[in-house]
Amino acid sequence: YDPEAARALLDEAGYVDTDGDGVREDPRSGRPLSLLMPASDETTGAVDAGRLIVGYLKEIGIEVRLQPASDAKMNDYWTTGDFDMYIWYWSGDPDPDYQLWVFTSGQCGSWSDGCWSDPTYDRLYEQQRSTFDREERREIVFDMQRYVYEQLPGIVLAYPNSLAAYRNDRFTGWKPVPAGDGYLIGGYNYNSLLTLRPVEGAARRSSPGLPPWAWAAGIVVAAGAVALVAMRGRRSARDDA
């Protein structure tokens, strides 16, 4: 974080504040350097992060118009491309291929929100997709992650924890994916829904709440709804293709 260095880079590029209003102007058009930044008000911390960014960029002479928006409206911004930058979220699968695919050149105008195109990255993507050697693929995937961080088609602000409530006193067979600390029912992990079984004797316990079969049905429906919303909101283009 070095505001002075940032100001020097902007000065060198010709973005200077010619009228003294605190906002730099584009040297070609003369228009103020004013950026539209939608932020999802349904994503925890997105709007707060946006307010911080507004303040940081104001210090170096860039105006940012923060626009809190619902996820439905964020989809509209994404589809039309009517934004300069935005704050939203991505949730990946247990297997990294989908998230890696999003950044490929072929997704410009579709899932690649920043329309990044890089032949080196595309080549690495095809390599990890075609190898049958698990360790070789692992190293290629790590190389791709490092490359994305270096080239900055997007900036990762945070990795929030994804929380899920579940009843291990009523059901057994929960299978996190990846193994260990992975998703139980989120992150497109359906394994638990195929292996869940009622705990023996749980049905005979007296409880003012719902019977065990209703809990199981509720868990299945809830998990299905989460997957459906996510797939419809962020994956419909790939499914239609």
N, C-alpha and C positions, 0 to 999 in steps of 0.2 A: 504494500500500500504506500504509494509515493505520489501525492497530488502535484508536487512541484515537477516531477519528471513527466507526469501526464500533461501538465500545462505546456511544458517545453515541446513535447511531441506534437501537440495540437498547433502550437505556434509555428513549428517547422512545416507542418502540412498546410498552413495557410488559413487555419480556422482561428480567426481573431475576433475580438469584440470591438467592432469599429464604431458603434454608437454609444458605448459605455453603459448599456442597460444590464450588464451582467451575463448576457447570453452571446456566445460566439456566433458568427455568421459563416455560411457556406461560401468559400471564395469564388465559386463558379456562378451560383445563382443569387447570392446576396441574402438568401433567406436565413432566418434564425435557426440555429442548430437545436431543433425541438423534436423530441422523439416520443412516440406513443407506445406505452408499455401496459397492455392488459395484464391482470394478475387474477388468478382464480380465487374467488372468495369462498370456495368450497374446499380448498387445500390449506391445511393448517400451516400458518406462518407465511404464506405466499404474499399476502398484502402487506404484512409487517416488513418482510424482506424488501418489498417494493419501495416502501417509505424510506428505508435506509439507503437504497440505491439512488432514489431521487435526491436525497441530501448529499451523498457522495459526489454525484455527477454535477450537482449545482455548484459545488466548490470549485470545479474546474471549468465552469462556463457552459455546461450543457443542460438544457431544460428537458426534463422528463415529465410527461403527462401520464400519471398513474391512473389506470382505469380498472377498478375492481369489477369482476364479471362472474356470472354463473358459469358452470362447466358447459352448459348448452351454448351460451354466448361465446365462450372460448373456442368452441368448435367452429362457430361462425367466423371468428377472427382468423382461425387457422385455415379454413377453406378459402376465404377471400384473399388472404395475405395482407390484410389491412392492419398492419402493425409494424413497428420497427424492432421491438424485442418483447418478449412476454415471459411470465413466470407461471409455470404449470408443473405437472409431474409426469413421470413415466413409471410404470410398474412392469418389471420384467418377468420372464418365465424362469423356471428352474434351469432350463437349457438356454444359453445366451444367444442362440442363433437369431431369434426374432428381434431382439434389441439391436444386435449388430446389423441386421438387414435394413433397419430403419435408416441408417446413415449411408447406405450405398447410393451411387449416382442414379440408379434407375428409379429411386423413390423421390427424386426431385419433383415437386409439384403434387406429391401424394403424401406419404408418411414422413418424408424428410422435411420437417417444418422450416429449417433454415436453408433448404435447397443446396446442401453442401455436396460437392462433387470432387472426388479425389481418386485418381487411378491407382495409387499405391494402396489405399484403403480397400478399394474394390478387389484388388488382386489378393490381399490378405483374407478378405471375406471368402472368396472362392476356395482358397487353400484350406481354411479351417472347415469348410463345408464338405470338402472332398476327401480329406484324410480319414483313414480308419484307425489310426494310431491315437489313442486317447491322450497320452502325454504330449504328443506332438501338437494335437489340436489345442490343448490347454495352453501351451507356450504361444501359439499363434494368437489365441484369444487375448492373452495378456499383452502381447505386442500391439494388438488392435486397440485395446483400452488405453495404453500409453500414448499411442499415436493420436487418438481422439483428444486426449487431454492436452497434448502439445499443439494441435492444430486449432482447437477451440471452435468447433462448429456450434457448440453450446457450452454453457458454464454450469457445472453442478454446484448448487448452493448448499445442499444438505442431503443426508440419507436418513429420513425419518423411520422410526420403528413402525412396523405394521402389527397391530395388536389384534388378537382374536380371543373370544370367550368360548370355552368348551367345557363339557361335563365329563371328567374322567371317573366320577363316581357312578355315572349311569351308563357310560359306553366305554368299550375297549376297542383297540385296533387303530388308534390314531397314528398316522404315518406322516411325519414331517418330510417335506421335499424342498431343498436337499436335506439329507439325513442330518440329524443333530438339532440345529436351531432353525430349520427351514419352516416354510409355511405349513400349517395344518389343513386349512380349508381355503386359503387365499392363494394368490399368485398362480392361478390356473393349475392348482394341485387338486386333482380329483381322486387321488389314491385313497384318502381317508374315507371318502363316501362309498368306496367299494369294499372296504374291509371293516367298517364299524359294526360292532355287535353289542347288544345290551349286556351289561354286567349281570352275572347270574344272581338272581334274587332281588335285583333292583326293582322289578315290577311289583314285588310284594310289599315294598316299603310304603308306609302311609305318608302321604304328602298332600298339602293343600294345593299344590301346583298341578301342572299338566302331567298326564301319564307318560311313561317312557316312550311309547310309540309316537306320541305327539312331539316330544322333544326331538326324536330322530327325524321325523318328517320336517320339523321346523328347521333343523340344521341343514338338511338337504335343500329345502326351498331357499333358505337364506344364502347358502353357498352358491346355489344356481343363480340367484338374483345378482349377487356380486359379480359373478363371471359374465352374466348376460349384459349388465350395464357396462362393464369394462370393455367387453368385446364389441358391443354396439357403438360405444363412444369412441374407441380408439383403434378398432380393428376391422370395421365394416368394409373398408376399401380393400383390404387384403382378402377377406372372405369372398367379396363379390368377384375379385379377380380369379 
